[in-house]
Amino acid sequence: MRSDASGRTRRWSPARVTTAAAVSLTFLAGCAAPMSAEPSAEDGLPVIATTGMIGDIVEHVGGESIDLTTLVPPGADPHSHEPGLRDVRDIVHAEVAFSNYAMLEEHALIRTLDANLPEEAANVGLAEAAESYDATTIPMVENVSLDTIWLGMRVRGTGAQYGADRASEVLIQATDWSGPEGATLHGFLTEAFGRPVNYFDSTDGMDPDEDQASLPANAHTHLSWAFSEPGTYTLDLRASVRPREDAEEQTVAEQTFTFVVGQDPRQLDEFSEWDVLDSGHADLTADLDESRMYLFADEDGGGDQSQVVMEADTTVVGVTNNAWQEIPPGPQFHFLGRRGTQTYLLAQAVLGKHVHGEIDPHLWHDVRNAIAYAEVIRDTLAEADPDSAAEYAARAEDYIAELEETDAYMRETIGSIPEERRHLVTTHDAFGYLGEAYGMRIAGFVTPNPAVEPSVNDRIRLGDTIRNLQVPAVFLEPNLASRSSTLEEVAGEAGIEVCTIYGDSFDQDVTSYIDMMRFNANSLKECLS
C-alpha cells in the first residue's frame, strides 16, 4: 500500500507499470475521456472503489489479482469529497468500479464515475446490490426537533421518462421572486466546515442560470433560508432534468411558493382559506414522475408514515418569530447583511452538505451487511476476471470467516454493556445499523444550527437527554471534530466522557474495516460500562 500525491490510497500489483506520465490530463468530469494509455495484459484487474471502507473490503477479496485505487482519501468525508482530474484518469482505465451509492457519496463523484467509466466495465452500487445477498436496509428517518420549520428540497421519482438515471442532474432554478420593499431572500447551504454556498440570492434579482441547486433523482437535501424583513414573499421555481452533462435541459414543472415571515398567516385575509405549514419538516419538491412541484411535509416528525403532499397554490410556509436572530459573525456571511443585523433564519438542521435518499446508506455498521458486500464483490470480480475466480472465492471465504468472527465479537462485547446503559449520543446520524444489529439505542446526535451558535433549546434538549438517560459518555467521530464543540461543551457540563467512534472513514490509527468495528465495540464497552 502507498499514498499518491493526492493522499488517496493506491495498491499496486507487482506487475503494475505506472502510466501516469503517459495519461493526458485533459479529461473533464461528465465527458467521455479518451484512453491515452492502457494497462498491459500482465497487470492486475484495474478496480476503482469510492471510499476507504469499500476499498478495504475489495482489497481483501481481490488481493494480488487486482490493482485497486480508492478515490476518497483517508479522513475525508465521503458525503462531500469532490473528484479531480486524477480521479478521472484512474476511472477511465478501470474495468470494475464499486461505490456504496444509496447517495452516500457526493453526487459529483458518482457523475464523474458514471460518465468516464468504460461502457463495458462493471459499475456496482453495493448498497443496492447487497440486498440480493440478504443485506438488510433501514429507512432514513430524520427526527430533528426544531423551534421553526425545517425547509429543504427534494426530488421524487426516477425521471425515467426523461432518460434520467443515478448520474443525472435535476436542477431547481429560481426564475422570479417578490417580497417587502427593500427586503432580501436567500437560500443557502452551510458545508461541514462552516462555508456557505449561496443557491438563491435575490439581491440582484433571480437568474435561473445562477440561482439554482442541483440534486440527483429520488434525493433530498437540507437548506437554510434567510428573510431580511417581515412580510409576504413569493419564490418562483422551475424544475428541469439534465440526463447527461452534454444533454439539453428538459423542463419538468414550474411553481410559485409563498412565505409569510414574522406574522401569523392565519391573521391575514388573503390566506384565511390556505393551509399553514410552520412546524415540522418540509421540502420544496419536484416530482419527476408526476411532472409537478409541491410541498412534501412531515408536520409531526413521524417519518414516512406521516409525510403528506401539500399543494403550493393553497399552502403558505409560515416563518415564525422564533426564526428572528442576528446575522452570524464572520465574513462568509456578509452576503446576508451587516454583522449583528437581525434576520429571519430557517437553519438547515444538519450541518454540512448532506444529500440522501430514502434508505440509510451506512449499511456496513452491521457486519452481516459487510459480508453481503464481500459476496457481491467476489462475484463481480469473478465475472470480470474468470481466470482468477477461484482465487477470489478462496480469499472471500477467508475474509468472510473473519467478518463472522467480528460479528460475533460485536454481539458479545456490546451485549456485555448493561442494557440500561446502551444509549448512543454522537455527532452524526450514521449508526442506525449498529443500533439495530447489536442492541444499541440511538439516544441522539448533535445537529447544531449551521449558521449560528446552537440555540439554548438545543443545548437544554441534549443536556436533558444525557441526564434523563444517565448517559455516562458521548461519542465523537475523529473526522467530524470540527463540528464537536456543542457535544464537548455539554458533556463537560455534565461531567461525562467524550469517547471516540468511527463512522464514514479511517485515519492513521484505524486503517481497516475490521479494526474499525472492533474499535467501536471496545470503545462503547469501555465508555458505557
MARMAR-85064 format. One record per residue (C-alpha): residue number from 1; chain; x, y, z. Coordinates in steps of 0.05 Angstrom, whole numbers. Layout:
BEGIN
[pt NUM, 'A', [X, Y, Z]] ...
This chain:
BEGIN
[pt 1, 'A', [0, 0, 0]] [pt 2, 'A', [23, 71, -13]] [pt 3, 'A', [-7, 140, -19]] [pt 4, 'A', [-2, 183, -81]] [pt 5, 'A', [7, 258, -82]] [pt 6, 'A', [-68, 269, -70]] [pt 7, 'A', [-67, 229, -6]] [pt 8, 'A', [-110, 174, -37]] [pt 9, 'A', [-94, 102, -23]] [pt 10, 'A', [-69, 61, -81]] [pt 11, 'A', [-49, -12, -82]] [pt 12, 'A', [-6, -36, -139]] [pt 13, 'A', [5, -108, -161]] [pt 14, 'A', [79, -127, -172]] [pt 15, 'A', [69, -127, -248]] [pt 16, 'A', [38, -57, -249]] [pt 17, 'A', [72, -7, -295]] [pt 18, 'A', [57, 65, -277]] [pt 19, 'A', [28, 101, -337]] [pt 20, 'A', [14, 168, -304]] [pt 21, 'A', [64, 205, -347]] [pt 22, 'A', [31, 179, -410]] [pt 23, 'A', [-40, 195, -389]] [pt 24, 'A', [-69, 260, -415]] [pt 25, 'A', [-99, 303, -360]] [pt 26, 'A', [-148, 337, -407]] [pt 27, 'A', [-207, 297, -381]] [pt 28, 'A', [-268, 335, -359]] [pt 29, 'A', [-317, 306, -308]] [pt 30, 'A', [-381, 289, -343]] [pt 31, 'A', [-348, 280, -412]] [pt 32, 'A', [-323, 216, -443]] [pt 33, 'A', [-247, 214, -438]] [pt 34, 'A', [-202, 181, -489]] [pt 35, 'A', [-155, 127, -467]] [pt 36, 'A', [-84, 151, -480]] [pt 37, 'A', [-52, 91, -446]] [pt 38, 'A', [-79, 23, -426]] [pt 39, 'A', [-54, -26, -375]] [pt 40, 'A', [-19, -86, -406]] [pt 41, 'A', [-49, -155, -403]] [pt 42, 'A', [1, -174, -349]] [pt 43, 'A', [-27, -123, -300]] [pt 44, 'A', [-77, -139, -246]] [pt 45, 'A', [-150, -124, -259]] [pt 46, 'A', [-158, -47, -253]] [pt 47, 'A', [-211, -34, -199]] [pt 48, 'A', [-239, 31, -170]] [pt 49, 'A', [-270, 38, -101]] [pt 50, 'A', [-301, 103, -79]] [pt 51, 'A', [-289, 101, -4]] [pt 52, 'A', [-236, 72, 42]] [pt 53, 'A', [-288, 27, 75]] [pt 54, 'A', [-306, -4, 8]] [pt 55, 'A', [-234, -5, -16]] [pt 56, 'A', [-212, -46, 45]] [pt 57, 'A', [-265, -99, 32]] [pt 58, 'A', [-248, -101, -42]] [pt 59, 'A', [-174, -108, -26]] [pt 60, 'A', [-186, -168, 20]] [pt 61, 'A', [-226, -203, -34]] [pt 62, 'A', [-184, -182, -94]] [pt 63, 'A', [-115, -189, -64]] [pt 64, 'A', [-57, -192, -113]] [pt 65, 'A', [-103, -204, -172]] [pt 66, 'A', [-126, -131, -176]] [pt 67, 'A', [-97, -61, -180]] [pt 68, 'A', [-141, -20, -133]] [pt 69, 'A', [-150, 55, -130]] [pt 70, 'A', [-192, 87, -75]] [pt 71, 'A', [-219, 156, -93]] [pt 72, 'A', [-238, 186, -26]] [pt 73, 'A', [-174, 196, 15]] [pt 74, 'A', [-168, 175, 88]] [pt 75, 'A', [-201, 223, 136]] [pt 76, 'A', [-243, 256, 82]] [pt 77, 'A', [-319, 260, 86]] [pt 78, 'A', [-349, 216, 30]] [pt 79, 'A', [-412, 259, 33]] [pt 80, 'A', [-374, 319, 6]] [pt 81, 'A', [-310, 295, -28]] [pt 82, 'A', [-305, 326, -98]] [pt 83, 'A', [-270, 289, -155]] [pt 84, 'A', [-209, 316, -191]] [pt 85, 'A', [-173, 303, -257]] [pt 86, 'A', [-131, 249, -224]] [pt 87, 'A', [-195, 211, -207]] [pt 88, 'A', [-218, 216, -280]] [pt 89, 'A', [-151, 188, -303]] [pt 90, 'A', [-159, 127, -259]] [pt 91, 'A', [-233, 116, -274]] [pt 92, 'A', [-223, 116, -349]] [pt 93, 'A', [-177, 55, -344]] [pt 94, 'A', [-218, 15, -295]] [pt 95, 'A', [-253, -50, -312]] [pt 96, 'A', [-293, -53, -247]] [pt 97, 'A', [-319, 2, -202]] [pt 98, 'A', [-351, -5, -133]] [pt 99, 'A', [-389, 52, -100]] [pt 100, 'A', [-433, 48, -39]] [pt 101, 'A', [-485, 94, -70]] [pt 102, 'A', [-553, 100, -36]] [pt 103, 'A', [-529, 172, -42]] [pt 104, 'A', [-473, 165, 8]] [pt 105, 'A', [-421, 195, -38]] [pt 106, 'A', [-420, 266, -64]] [pt 107, 'A', [-463, 266, -127]] [pt 108, 'A', [-407, 299, -168]] [pt 109, 'A', [-364, 238, -153]] [pt 110, 'A', [-418, 190, -177]] [pt 111, 'A', [-429, 232, -240]] [pt 112, 'A', [-355, 231, -255]] [pt 113, 'A', [-351, 156, -244]] [pt 114, 'A', [-411, 140, -288]] [pt 115, 'A', [-391, 188, -344]] [pt 116, 'A', [-318, 165, -350]] [pt 117, 'A', [-321, 91, -335]] [pt 118, 'A', [-316, 50, -399]] [pt 119, 'A', [-383, 23, -423]] [pt 120, 'A', [-360, -50, -417]] [pt 121, 'A', [-336, -41, -345]] [pt 122, 'A', [-377, -67, -286]] [pt 123, 'A', [-406, -10, -245]] [pt 124, 'A', [-435, -34, -179]] [pt 125, 'A', [-471, 4, -124]] [pt 126, 'A', [-461, -41, -65]] [pt 127, 'A', [-518, -16, -20]] [pt 128, 'A', [-569, -35, -73]] [pt 129, 'A', [-534, -98, -99]] [pt 130, 'A', [-524, -126, -29]] [pt 131, 'A', [-599, -132, -17]] [pt 132, 'A', [-599, -192, -64]] [pt 133, 'A', [-547, -223, -17]] [pt 134, 'A', [-592, -216, 45]] [pt 135, 'A', [-566, -148, 67]] [pt 136, 'A', [-616, -110, 110]] [pt 137, 'A', [-633, -37, 99]] [pt 138, 'A', [-669, 13, 144]] [pt 139, 'A', [-705, 76, 122]] [pt 140, 'A', [-673, 144, 130]] [pt 141, 'A', [-716, 178, 184]] [pt 142, 'A', [-695, 246, 208]] [pt 143, 'A', [-730, 267, 271]] [pt 144, 'A', [-692, 331, 289]] [pt 145, 'A', [-736, 376, 332]] [pt 146, 'A', [-730, 449, 315]] [pt 147, 'A', [-762, 513, 340]] [pt 148, 'A', [-781, 532, 269]] [pt 149, 'A', [-800, 494, 206]] [pt 150, 'A', [-742, 457, 173]] [pt 151, 'A', [-747, 471, 98]] [pt 152, 'A', [-705, 431, 49]] [pt 153, 'A', [-711, 410, -23]] [pt 154, 'A', [-729, 342, -52]] [pt 155, 'A', [-734, 305, -118]] [pt 156, 'A', [-784, 248, -121]] [pt 157, 'A', [-790, 196, -175]] [pt 158, 'A', [-739, 165, -222]] [pt 159, 'A', [-749, 211, -282]] [pt 160, 'A', [-744, 151, -329]] [pt 161, 'A', [-789, 185, -380]] [pt 162, 'A', [-735, 240, -385]] [pt 163, 'A', [-679, 189, -393]] [pt 164, 'A', [-653, 202, -323]] [pt 165, 'A', [-610, 154, -282]] [pt 166, 'A', [-567, 159, -220]] [pt 167, 'A', [-516, 205, -255]] [pt 168, 'A', [-568, 254, -280]] [pt 169, 'A', [-579, 324, -252]] [pt 170, 'A', [-645, 354, -231]] [pt 171, 'A', [-639, 430, -229]] [pt 172, 'A', [-683, 471, -183]] [pt 173, 'A', [-679, 541, -212]] [pt 174, 'A', [-706, 607, -185]] [pt 175, 'A', [-738, 647, -241]] [pt 176, 'A', [-770, 704, -201]] [pt 177, 'A', [-788, 728, -131]] [pt 178, 'A', [-826, 782, -93]] [pt 179, 'A', [-822, 809, -23]] [pt 180, 'A', [-830, 871, 21]] [pt 181, 'A', [-797, 935, -3]] [pt 182, 'A', [-722, 933, 10]] [pt 183, 'A', [-723, 861, 32]] [pt 184, 'A', [-678, 804, 10]] [pt 185, 'A', [-687, 728, 6]] [pt 186, 'A', [-631, 677, 7]] [pt 187, 'A', [-630, 601, 3]] [pt 188, 'A', [-562, 573, 21]] [pt 189, 'A', [-526, 512, 48]] [pt 190, 'A', [-472, 513, 101]] [pt 191, 'A', [-419, 460, 89]] [pt 192, 'A', [-385, 418, 143]] [pt 193, 'A', [-331, 470, 158]] [pt 194, 'A', [-377, 530, 160]] [pt 195, 'A', [-371, 554, 88]] [pt 196, 'A', [-438, 576, 60]] [pt 197, 'A', [-457, 561, -13]] [pt 198, 'A', [-509, 611, -36]] [pt 199, 'A', [-560, 579, -83]] [pt 200, 'A', [-615, 632, -86]] [pt 201, 'A', [-597, 706, -77]] [pt 202, 'A', [-649, 759, -90]] [pt 203, 'A', [-603, 819, -83]] [pt 204, 'A', [-593, 824, -158]] [pt 205, 'A', [-658, 790, -179]] [pt 206, 'A', [-666, 716, -194]] [pt 207, 'A', [-628, 689, -254]] [pt 208, 'A', [-643, 615, -267]] [pt 209, 'A', [-573, 604, -295]] [pt 210, 'A', [-542, 628, -230]] [pt 211, 'A', [-596, 619, -176]] [pt 212, 'A', [-602, 544, -176]] [pt 213, 'A', [-588, 479, -138]] [pt 214, 'A', [-574, 410, -166]] [pt 215, 'A', [-598, 343, -139]] [pt 216, 'A', [-599, 271, -165]] [pt 217, 'A', [-666, 236, -175]] [pt 218, 'A', [-700, 210, -112]] [pt 219, 'A', [-658, 253, -66]] [pt 220, 'A', [-666, 304, -11]] [pt 221, 'A', [-621, 359, 14]] [pt 222, 'A', [-621, 406, 73]] [pt 223, 'A', [-621, 481, 63]] [pt 224, 'A', [-620, 546, 103]] [pt 225, 'A', [-666, 605, 86]] [pt 226, 'A', [-658, 678, 106]] [pt 227, 'A', [-711, 733, 100]] [pt 228, 'A', [-688, 803, 118]] [pt 229, 'A', [-756, 834, 134]] [pt 230, 'A', [-824, 812, 160]] [pt 231, 'A', [-879, 805, 107]] [pt 232, 'A', [-902, 762, 49]] [pt 233, 'A', [-853, 733, -1]] [pt 234, 'A', [-862, 690, -63]] [pt 235, 'A', [-809, 648, -98]] [pt 236, 'A', [-819, 621, -169]] [pt 237, 'A', [-782, 556, -181]] [pt 238, 'A', [-772, 514, -243]] [pt 239, 'A', [-750, 441, -241]] [pt 240, 'A', [-710, 415, -301]] [pt 241, 'A', [-676, 348, -316]] [pt 242, 'A', [-608, 343, -350]] [pt 243, 'A', [-599, 268, -364]] [pt 244, 'A', [-526, 277, -384]] [pt 245, 'A', [-475, 333, -380]] [pt 246, 'A', [-479, 345, -455]] [pt 247, 'A', [-555, 338, -460]] [pt 248, 'A', [-607, 393, -462]] [pt 249, 'A', [-647, 410, -400]] [pt 250, 'A', [-719, 386, -401]] [pt 251, 'A', [-769, 426, -361]] [pt 252, 'A', [-809, 384, -311]] [pt 253, 'A', [-853, 436, -277]] [pt 254, 'A', [-857, 508, -252]] [pt 255, 'A', [-888, 530, -186]] [pt 256, 'A', [-894, 591, -141]] [pt 257, 'A', [-882, 581, -66]] [pt 258, 'A', [-908, 631, -15]] [pt 259, 'A', [-877, 650, 53]] [pt 260, 'A', [-904, 694, 108]] [pt 261, 'A', [-848, 719, 153]] [pt 262, 'A', [-854, 746, 224]] [pt 263, 'A', [-930, 745, 221]] [pt 264, 'A', [-985, 694, 231]] [pt 265, 'A', [-1014, 677, 162]] [pt 266, 'A', [-1079, 657, 196]] [pt 267, 'A', [-1090, 730, 214]] [pt 268, 'A', [-1083, 754, 141]] [pt 269, 'A', [-1147, 755, 100]] [pt 270, 'A', [-1113, 732, 36]] [pt 271, 'A', [-1091, 667, 69]] [pt 272, 'A', [-1153, 653, 110]] [pt 273, 'A', [-1171, 592, 67]] [pt 274, 'A', [-1099, 567, 59]] [pt 275, 'A', [-1063, 512, 96]] [pt 276, 'A', [-1007, 538, 141]] [pt 277, 'A', [-942, 500, 147]] [pt 278, 'A', [-898, 529, 202]] [pt 279, 'A', [-870, 469, 240]] [pt 280, 'A', [-840, 400, 228]] [pt 281, 'A', [-801, 382, 166]] [pt 282, 'A', [-819, 400, 95]] [pt 283, 'A', [-787, 401, 26]] [pt 284, 'A', [-798, 443, -36]] [pt 285, 'A', [-808, 382, -80]] [pt 286, 'A', [-801, 368, -155]] [pt 287, 'A', [-839, 304, -173]] [pt 288, 'A', [-808, 277, -237]] [pt 289, 'A', [-859, 222, -249]] [pt 290, 'A', [-919, 268, -240]] [pt 291, 'A', [-885, 328, -273]] [pt 292, 'A', [-906, 377, -218]] [pt 293, 'A', [-879, 413, -156]] [pt 294, 'A', [-909, 417, -86]] [pt 295, 'A', [-891, 416, -12]] [pt 296, 'A', [-876, 347, 17]] [pt 297, 'A', [-886, 354, 91]] [pt 298, 'A', [-877, 315, 156]] [pt 299, 'A', [-911, 361, 205]] [pt 300, 'A', [-906, 319, 267]] [pt 301, 'A', [-837, 286, 256]] [pt 302, 'A', [-865, 217, 249]] [pt 303, 'A', [-825, 199, 187]] [pt 304, 'A', [-851, 163, 125]] [pt 305, 'A', [-918, 147, 155]] [pt 306, 'A', [-937, 219, 167]] [pt 307, 'A', [-910, 252, 104]] [pt 308, 'A', [-963, 286, 62]] [pt 309, 'A', [-966, 325, -3]] [pt 310, 'A', [-989, 397, 6]] [pt 311, 'A', [-1006, 438, -55]] [pt 312, 'A', [-964, 501, -62]] [pt 313, 'A', [-1023, 540, -91]] [pt 314, 'A', [-1061, 533, -26]] [pt 315, 'A', [-1006, 526, 26]] [pt 316, 'A', [-965, 582, 57]] [pt 317, 'A', [-899, 569, 93]] [pt 318, 'A', [-900, 606, 159]] [pt 319, 'A', [-833, 633, 184]] [pt 320, 'A', [-848, 649, 257]] [pt 321, 'A', [-814, 699, 302]] [pt 322, 'A', [-774, 642, 332]] [pt 323, 'A', [-731, 649, 268]] [pt 324, 'A', [-712, 721, 285]] [pt 325, 'A', [-638, 726, 303]] [pt 326, 'A', [-574, 763, 288]] [pt 327, 'A', [-534, 751, 225]] [pt 328, 'A', [-476, 708, 247]] [pt 329, 'A', [-405, 736, 253]] [pt 330, 'A', [-353, 722, 200]] [pt 331, 'A', [-341, 749, 131]] [pt 332, 'A', [-370, 687, 99]] [pt 333, 'A', [-440, 711, 120]] [pt 334, 'A', [-434, 782, 94]] [pt 335, 'A', [-480, 765, 36]] [pt 336, 'A', [-537, 764, 87]] [pt 337, 'A', [-522, 835, 110]] [pt 338, 'A', [-482, 871, 163]] [pt 339, 'A', [-460, 831, 224]] [pt 340, 'A', [-508, 839, 282]] [pt 341, 'A', [-566, 859, 238]] [pt 342, 'A', [-630, 820, 252]] [pt 343, 'A', [-656, 770, 201]] [pt 344, 'A', [-706, 713, 199]] [pt 345, 'A', [-665, 649, 192]] [pt 346, 'A', [-691, 579, 179]] [pt 347, 'A', [-630, 536, 194]] [pt 348, 'A', [-617, 473, 155]] [pt 349, 'A', [-618, 429, 218]] [pt 350, 'A', [-558, 385, 200]] [pt 351, 'A', [-491, 419, 187]] [pt 352, 'A', [-456, 401, 122]] [pt 353, 'A', [-473, 383, 51]] [pt 354, 'A', [-520, 325, 62]] [pt 355, 'A', [-557, 297, 3]] [pt 356, 'A', [-591, 230, 14]] [pt 357, 'A', [-645, 183, -9]] [pt 358, 'A', [-698, 141, 25]] [pt 359, 'A', [-652, 89, 58]] [pt 360, 'A', [-596, 99, 108]] [pt 361, 'A', [-533, 87, 66]] [pt 362, 'A', [-487, 67, 125]] [pt 363, 'A', [-500, -8, 117]] [pt 364, 'A', [-431, -30, 139]] [pt 365, 'A', [-444, -15, 213]] [pt 366, 'A', [-479, -83, 213]] [pt 367, 'A', [-424, -133, 198]] [pt 368, 'A', [-474, -180, 166]] [pt 369, 'A', [-483, -127, 112]] [pt 370, 'A', [-408, -123, 102]] [pt 371, 'A', [-410, -198, 89]] [pt 372, 'A', [-461, -185, 35]] [pt 373, 'A', [-415, -132, 6]] [pt 374, 'A', [-358, -182, 4]] [pt 375, 'A', [-402, -233, -32]] [pt 376, 'A', [-423, -181, -85]] [pt 377, 'A', [-350, -161, -94]] [pt 378, 'A', [-328, -234, -101]] [pt 379, 'A', [-379, -249, -155]] [pt 380, 'A', [-368, -184, -193]] [pt 381, 'A', [-292, -194, -195]] [pt 382, 'A', [-301, -266, -217]] [pt 383, 'A', [-346, -246, -274]] [pt 384, 'A', [-297, -192, -297]] [pt 385, 'A', [-236, -237, -289]] [pt 386, 'A', [-257, -311, -295]] [pt 387, 'A', [-184, -336, -295]] [pt 388, 'A', [-177, -313, -223]] [pt 389, 'A', [-247, -333, -200]] [pt 390, 'A', [-221, -390, -155]] [pt 391, 'A', [-173, -342, -121]] [pt 392, 'A', [-228, -290, -109]] [pt 393, 'A', [-272, -345, -80]] [pt 394, 'A', [-217, -370, -33]] [pt 395, 'A', [-199, -301, -8]] [pt 396, 'A', [-272, -283, 1]] [pt 397, 'A', [-284, -346, 42]] [pt 398, 'A', [-225, -330, 88]] [pt 399, 'A', [-247, -257, 95]] [pt 400, 'A', [-320, -275, 108]] [pt 401, 'A', [-296, -322, 164]] [pt 402, 'A', [-260, -262, 195]] [pt 403, 'A', [-323, -220, 187]] [pt 404, 'A', [-366, -273, 221]] [pt 405, 'A', [-317, -274, 279]] [pt 406, 'A', [-321, -198, 282]] [pt 407, 'A', [-397, -200, 282]] [pt 408, 'A', [-396, -249, 340]] [pt 409, 'A', [-345, -204, 376]] [pt 410, 'A', [-391, -144, 366]] [pt 411, 'A', [-451, -181, 395]] [pt 412, 'A', [-412, -207, 454]] [pt 413, 'A', [-376, -141, 470]] [pt 414, 'A', [-436, -95, 463]] [pt 415, 'A', [-481, -147, 495]] [pt 416, 'A', [-438, -143, 558]] [pt 417, 'A', [-456, -70, 568]] [pt 418, 'A', [-513, -65, 618]] [pt 419, 'A', [-577, -56, 577]] [pt 420, 'A', [-597, 8, 613]] [pt 421, 'A', [-531, 39, 591]] [pt 422, 'A', [-535, 22, 517]] [pt 423, 'A', [-551, 94, 495]] [pt 424, 'A', [-510, 125, 439]] [pt 425, 'A', [-504, 201, 433]] [pt 426, 'A', [-458, 224, 378]] [pt 427, 'A', [-445, 277, 326]] [pt 428, 'A', [-470, 244, 263]] [pt 429, 'A', [-533, 205, 248]] [pt 430, 'A', [-496, 146, 219]] [pt 431, 'A', [-504, 89, 269]] [pt 432, 'A', [-575, 64, 258]] [pt 433, 'A', [-550, -3, 232]] [pt 434, 'A', [-503, -12, 291]] [pt 435, 'A', [-562, 2, 338]] [pt 436, 'A', [-608, -46, 301]] [pt 437, 'A', [-558, -103, 296]] [pt 438, 'A', [-526, -100, 365]] [pt 439, 'A', [-578, -73, 412]] [pt 440, 'A', [-555, -1, 419]] [pt 441, 'A', [-608, 54, 426]] [pt 442, 'A', [-593, 117, 386]] [pt 443, 'A', [-609, 168, 440]] [pt 444, 'A', [-590, 229, 400]] [pt 445, 'A', [-540, 263, 354]] [pt 446, 'A', [-517, 335, 354]] [pt 447, 'A', [-548, 378, 299]] [pt 448, 'A', [-522, 449, 311]] [pt 449, 'A', [-556, 504, 272]] [pt 450, 'A', [-508, 512, 213]] [pt 451, 'A', [-500, 587, 212]] [pt 452, 'A', [-507, 606, 285]] [pt 453, 'A', [-489, 581, 353]] [pt 454, 'A', [-535, 525, 376]] [pt 455, 'A', [-597, 552, 410]] [pt 456, 'A', [-610, 548, 484]] [pt 457, 'A', [-664, 497, 469]] [pt 458, 'A', [-614, 454, 430]] [pt 459, 'A', [-567, 452, 489]] [pt 460, 'A', [-623, 441, 540]] [pt 461, 'A', [-651, 384, 498]] [pt 462, 'A', [-583, 350, 493]] [pt 463, 'A', [-568, 361, 567]] [pt 464, 'A', [-636, 333, 587]] [pt 465, 'A', [-624, 271, 544]] [pt 466, 'A', [-558, 258, 578]] [pt 467, 'A', [-585, 269, 648]] [pt 468, 'A', [-651, 233, 639]] [pt 469, 'A', [-618, 171, 609]] [pt 470, 'A', [-558, 177, 656]] [pt 471, 'A', [-512, 171, 596]] [pt 472, 'A', [-440, 162, 621]] [pt 473, 'A', [-407, 183, 555]] [pt 474, 'A', [-418, 213, 487]] [pt 475, 'A', [-382, 194, 423]] [pt 476, 'A', [-344, 235, 372]] [pt 477, 'A', [-320, 215, 302]] [pt 478, 'A', [-248, 239, 291]] [pt 479, 'A', [-262, 267, 221]] [pt 480, 'A', [-320, 309, 249]] [pt 481, 'A', [-281, 340, 306]] [pt 482, 'A', [-292, 410, 276]] [pt 483, 'A', [-367, 403, 289]] [pt 484, 'A', [-360, 377, 360]] [pt 485, 'A', [-359, 439, 404]] [pt 486, 'A', [-431, 433, 428]] [pt 487, 'A', [-424, 359, 443]] [pt 488, 'A', [-359, 371, 481]] [pt 489, 'A', [-386, 430, 520]] [pt 490, 'A', [-450, 395, 542]] [pt 491, 'A', [-410, 333, 561]] [pt 492, 'A', [-363, 376, 602]] [pt 493, 'A', [-421, 410, 638]] [pt 494, 'A', [-450, 341, 653]] [pt 495, 'A', [-382, 314, 676]] [pt 496, 'A', [-382, 256, 628]] [pt 497, 'A', [-331, 229, 579]] [pt 498, 'A', [-323, 244, 505]] [pt 499, 'A', [-302, 179, 471]] [pt 500, 'A', [-283, 160, 400]] [pt 501, 'A', [-326, 124, 349]] [pt 502, 'A', [-312, 115, 274]] [pt 503, 'A', [-367, 124, 222]] [pt 504, 'A', [-350, 140, 150]] [pt 505, 'A', [-275, 140, 144]] [pt 506, 'A', [-209, 114, 172]] [pt 507, 'A', [-149, 153, 199]] [pt 508, 'A', [-77, 138, 217]] [pt 509, 'A', [-98, 98, 278]] [pt 510, 'A', [-154, 55, 248]] [pt 511, 'A', [-139, 33, 177]] [pt 512, 'A', [-185, -26, 162]] [pt 513, 'A', [-259, -43, 167]] [pt 514, 'A', [-250, -100, 217]] [pt 515, 'A', [-204, -57, 261]] [pt 516, 'A', [-257, -2, 259]] [pt 517, 'A', [-315, -46, 280]] [pt 518, 'A', [-275, -78, 337]] [pt 519, 'A', [-250, -10, 359]] [pt 520, 'A', [-322, 16, 362]] [pt 521, 'A', [-346, -44, 402]] [pt 522, 'A', [-288, -36, 452]] [pt 523, 'A', [-299, 39, 457]] [pt 524, 'A', [-373, 31, 470]] [pt 525, 'A', [-360, -22, 524]] [pt 526, 'A', [-305, 17, 559]] [pt 527, 'A', [-342, 83, 559]] [pt 528, 'A', [-412, 59, 574]] [pt 529, 'A', [-398, 3, 623]] 
